[in-house]
């Protein structure tokens, strides 16, 4: 079953590592740096992506430095500027302004070189509608079409309109079979205003349903099950999403049979599925 991690000051230390009780293939860290401050990380056996949520930083991997990464003052202003730091090497993040950086990682067997993902390269899909209370925009930073230059890691930023559902219709991706792939997932939530809150559901075909009240800065770890989420009216919701495939990078979602008719009723679901599995 899922686990919720309430918002806390992690002091630049990893929030989630693969030796935890829920996720076995996922790494997650939040770095908060003042101008001139640096943090060096090394995550053996993992591929990592540094997503600048606010501010500007330089990121150095081996002898290569990506300068001036970060082109927004907050997560609510435009697409992310990011650096995939590859596998097997330490990397250093140095702030040139007050900055916050989300570091997403996935267990990786291969070796991949670093590269930058500029805001213009972020791939967006618009899903849902206000009429169906399901409107959200998913901005893919590392997607299935990056399979030639990265491992099993998928990272995106999701923006849900106030009072709307995402991860809806209810779907899961916890087993390998026709029409479904096995991926574990982490959600990290922000709200605008920060007083907002949401509800994160998780359930299987048999057994109880877990429901968490999600608040600004919380995270939920999802090893499996159907996991729709909803945000309160009057508050926009942001979800930083990390998916790590167990056997393949591309994601195939299985929608619950009781709500499968909504796949065609909610706009953009087919396009969303294609983005994850292309």
C-alpha positions as CSV (number, residue, x, y, z in Angstrom):
1,X,0.0,0.0,0.0
2,X,1.1,3.6,-0.5
3,X,3.0,5.8,2.0
4,X,2.6,9.5,2.6
5,X,5.6,11.7,3.5
6,X,4.4,14.9,5.1
7,X,6.2,18.2,4.1
8,X,9.4,18.7,6.0
9,X,12.8,20.4,5.7
10,X,15.0,17.6,4.3
11,X,18.1,19.8,4.6
12,X,19.2,18.7,1.0
13,X,19.2,15.1,2.1
14,X,17.4,12.4,0.0
15,X,13.7,12.1,0.8
16,X,13.2,8.7,-0.9
17,X,15.9,6.1,-1.7
18,X,15.6,2.6,-3.1
19,X,16.2,1.0,0.3
20,X,12.8,2.2,1.6
21,X,9.9,0.0,2.4
22,X,7.6,1.0,-0.5
23,X,9.6,1.9,-3.6
24,X,12.6,-0.1,-4.7
25,X,13.7,1.7,-7.8
26,X,13.1,5.4,-7.1
27,X,15.2,8.3,-5.8
28,X,13.9,11.7,-4.8
29,X,15.6,14.8,-3.3
30,X,14.8,18.5,-3.0
31,X,17.7,20.9,-3.0
32,X,17.3,24.4,-1.6
33,X,20.3,26.6,-2.2
34,X,21.2,30.3,-1.6
35,X,23.4,32.2,-4.2
36,X,26.9,30.7,-4.3
37,X,26.0,27.5,-2.4
38,X,26.8,24.1,-3.9
39,X,25.6,20.6,-3.3
40,X,27.4,17.5,-4.7
41,X,25.4,14.3,-5.1
42,X,26.3,10.8,-6.1
43,X,23.6,8.1,-6.5
44,X,25.3,4.9,-7.5
45,X,23.3,2.6,-9.8
46,X,20.8,5.4,-10.6
47,X,20.1,7.7,-13.5
48,X,19.1,11.2,-12.3
49,X,17.4,14.3,-13.6
50,X,17.8,17.7,-12.0
51,X,14.6,19.8,-12.5
52,X,15.0,23.5,-11.6
53,X,11.8,24.5,-9.9
54,X,12.8,28.1,-9.3
55,X,15.9,30.2,-9.6
56,X,19.1,29.6,-11.6
57,X,21.9,27.1,-11.2
58,X,25.0,25.7,-12.9
59,X,25.2,21.9,-13.0
60,X,28.6,20.1,-13.4
61,X,29.0,16.5,-14.4
62,X,32.5,15.2,-14.8
63,X,34.2,17.9,-17.0
64,X,30.9,19.3,-18.5
65,X,29.1,22.3,-17.0
66,X,25.6,23.4,-17.9
67,X,25.4,27.0,-17.1
68,X,22.4,29.3,-16.3
69,X,19.9,26.4,-15.9
70,X,16.5,27.7,-14.7
71,X,14.3,30.3,-16.4
72,X,11.4,30.7,-14.0
73,X,10.8,32.3,-10.6
74,X,8.4,29.6,-9.5
75,X,6.8,26.3,-10.7
76,X,3.8,28.3,-11.8
77,X,5.7,30.2,-14.5
78,X,6.4,28.3,-17.6
79,X,8.2,25.0,-18.4
80,X,11.1,23.6,-16.4
81,X,14.7,23.9,-17.4
82,X,16.5,20.6,-16.5
83,X,19.6,18.6,-16.8
84,X,19.8,14.8,-17.1
85,X,23.0,14.0,-15.3
86,X,23.3,10.5,-16.6
87,X,24.5,7.5,-14.6
88,X,27.5,6.6,-12.5
89,X,29.0,10.0,-11.8
90,X,28.8,12.6,-9.1
91,X,27.3,15.9,-10.0
92,X,27.4,19.3,-8.5
93,X,24.6,21.9,-8.4
94,X,25.7,25.5,-7.7
95,X,23.1,28.2,-7.2
96,X,23.6,31.6,-8.9
97,X,20.3,32.8,-7.3
98,X,18.0,31.5,-4.6
99,X,17.1,28.1,-6.1
100,X,15.1,25.0,-5.6
101,X,15.9,21.9,-7.5
102,X,14.0,18.6,-7.6
103,X,16.2,15.6,-8.2
104,X,14.5,12.5,-9.7
105,X,16.2,9.2,-10.0
106,X,15.6,5.7,-11.2
107,X,17.5,2.5,-10.9
108,X,19.4,2.0,-14.1
109,X,21.5,-0.9,-15.6
110,X,22.8,1.0,-18.6
111,X,25.2,3.9,-19.0
112,X,23.9,7.2,-20.4
113,X,25.5,10.6,-21.0
114,X,24.3,13.9,-19.6
115,X,22.1,16.3,-21.6
116,X,20.0,19.4,-21.0
117,X,16.2,19.6,-21.5
118,X,15.3,23.2,-22.2
119,X,11.8,24.6,-21.6
120,X,11.2,24.6,-25.4
121,X,11.9,20.8,-25.4
122,X,9.3,20.0,-22.8
123,X,6.4,18.0,-24.4
124,X,3.0,19.1,-23.1
125,X,-0.4,17.3,-23.4
126,X,-3.7,18.9,-22.4
127,X,-6.1,16.4,-20.7
128,X,-9.7,16.6,-19.6
129,X,-12.1,19.6,-19.4
130,X,-13.6,21.9,-16.9
131,X,-17.0,20.4,-17.8
132,X,-15.8,16.9,-16.7
133,X,-13.9,18.4,-13.7
134,X,-10.7,16.7,-15.0
135,X,-8.7,19.4,-16.7
136,X,-4.9,19.1,-16.2
137,X,-1.8,19.7,-18.3
138,X,1.0,17.2,-18.2
139,X,4.5,18.5,-19.1
140,X,6.8,15.6,-20.0
141,X,10.5,16.4,-19.2
142,X,11.8,12.9,-19.7
143,X,9.4,10.8,-21.7
144,X,9.1,7.5,-23.5
145,X,10.6,9.0,-26.7
146,X,13.9,9.6,-24.8
147,X,14.5,5.8,-24.6
148,X,17.5,6.1,-26.9
149,X,19.3,8.4,-24.3
150,X,18.0,7.4,-20.9
151,X,16.9,4.3,-19.0
152,X,13.6,3.5,-17.2
153,X,13.0,7.0,-15.8
154,X,9.9,9.1,-16.7
155,X,9.6,12.6,-15.2
156,X,6.8,15.1,-15.7
157,X,5.1,18.1,-14.1
158,X,1.3,18.0,-13.8
159,X,-0.9,21.1,-13.4
160,X,-4.5,20.5,-12.4
161,X,-7.1,23.2,-12.4
162,X,-8.8,24.0,-9.1
163,X,-11.5,21.4,-8.1
164,X,-10.4,19.0,-10.8
165,X,-9.4,15.3,-10.8
166,X,-6.2,13.9,-12.3
167,X,-5.0,10.3,-12.6
168,X,-8.6,9.9,-13.7
169,X,-10.3,7.7,-14.9
170,X,-8.8,5.5,-12.2
171,X,-5.8,3.6,-13.6
172,X,-3.0,1.4,-12.4
173,X,0.4,0.2,-13.7
174,X,1.7,-2.4,-11.3
175,X,1.9,-5.6,-13.4
176,X,3.3,-6.7,-16.8
177,X,0.5,-8.0,-19.1
178,X,-1.2,-7.0,-22.3
179,X,-2.2,-3.4,-22.0
180,X,-0.3,-2.7,-18.8
181,X,3.3,-2.3,-17.7
182,X,4.8,-2.3,-14.2
183,X,6.0,1.1,-13.0
184,X,6.3,2.4,-9.5
185,X,5.5,6.1,-9.0
186,X,6.1,9.1,-6.7
187,X,3.9,12.2,-6.5
188,X,5.1,15.4,-4.9
189,X,2.4,18.0,-4.4
190,X,2.3,21.8,-4.4
191,X,-0.7,24.1,-4.2
192,X,-1.5,27.7,-5.2
193,X,-2.4,29.2,-2.8
194,X,-0.3,27.1,-0.4
195,X,-3.3,26.7,1.9
196,X,-4.8,24.3,-0.7
197,X,-5.2,20.6,-0.2
198,X,-6.2,17.5,-2.2
199,X,-7.2,13.9,-1.8
200,X,-5.0,11.0,-2.9
201,X,-6.8,7.7,-3.3
202,X,-5.2,4.3,-3.7
203,X,-7.0,0.9,-3.9
204,X,-6.9,-2.5,-5.5
205,X,-9.7,-4.6,-6.9
206,X,-10.0,-6.3,-3.5
207,X,-9.1,-4.7,-0.2
208,X,-9.6,-1.3,1.5
209,X,-9.1,2.1,-0.1
210,X,-6.4,4.3,1.4
211,X,-7.1,8.1,1.2
212,X,-4.6,10.8,2.1
213,X,-5.2,14.5,2.6
214,X,-2.3,16.0,0.5
215,X,-1.0,19.4,1.4
216,X,1.7,21.7,0.1
217,X,5.0,19.9,0.1
218,X,3.7,16.4,0.8
219,X,4.7,13.3,-1.2
220,X,3.0,10.0,-1.7
221,X,4.8,6.8,-2.7
222,X,2.8,4.5,-4.9
223,X,4.0,0.9,-5.5
224,X,0.7,-0.1,-7.2
225,X,-3.1,0.1,-7.3
226,X,-5.5,2.5,-8.8
227,X,-4.6,6.1,-7.7
228,X,-6.8,9.0,-8.8
229,X,-6.2,12.4,-7.1
230,X,-8.3,15.5,-6.7
231,X,-7.6,19.1,-5.6
232,X,-9.9,21.4,-3.6
233,X,-11.9,24.1,-5.4
234,X,-10.1,27.5,-5.3
235,X,-6.6,25.9,-5.4
236,X,-4.5,24.9,-8.4
237,X,-2.5,21.7,-7.9
238,X,1.0,20.9,-9.1
239,X,2.3,17.3,-9.0
240,X,6.0,16.5,-9.6
241,X,5.8,12.9,-11.0
242,X,8.5,10.3,-11.0
243,X,7.8,6.9,-12.8
244,X,10.3,4.1,-12.9
245,X,9.7,1.1,-15.1
246,X,10.5,-2.4,-13.8
247,X,10.9,-4.0,-17.3
248,X,10.5,-1.2,-19.8
249,X,10.5,2.6,-20.0
250,X,7.2,3.2,-22.0
251,X,4.1,3.2,-19.8
252,X,0.8,1.4,-20.4
253,X,-2.0,2.2,-18.1
254,X,-4.9,-0.1,-17.2
255,X,-8.1,1.8,-16.5
256,X,-10.6,0.3,-14.0
257,X,-13.3,-1.6,-15.8
258,X,-16.0,0.3,-13.8
259,X,-14.9,3.6,-15.3
260,X,-13.4,2.5,-18.6
261,X,-16.2,4.2,-20.5
262,X,-14.7,7.5,-19.4
263,X,-11.6,7.0,-21.5
264,X,-13.5,8.1,-24.5
265,X,-15.7,10.6,-22.7
266,X,-12.9,12.7,-21.2
267,X,-11.0,14.7,-23.8
268,X,-7.3,14.1,-24.2
269,X,-7.0,10.6,-22.6
270,X,-6.0,8.9,-25.8
271,X,-3.3,11.6,-26.5
272,X,-2.0,11.2,-22.9
273,X,-1.7,7.4,-23.3
274,X,0.2,7.8,-26.5
275,X,2.7,10.3,-24.9
276,X,3.5,7.8,-22.2
277,X,4.0,4.8,-24.5
278,X,5.2,6.1,-27.8
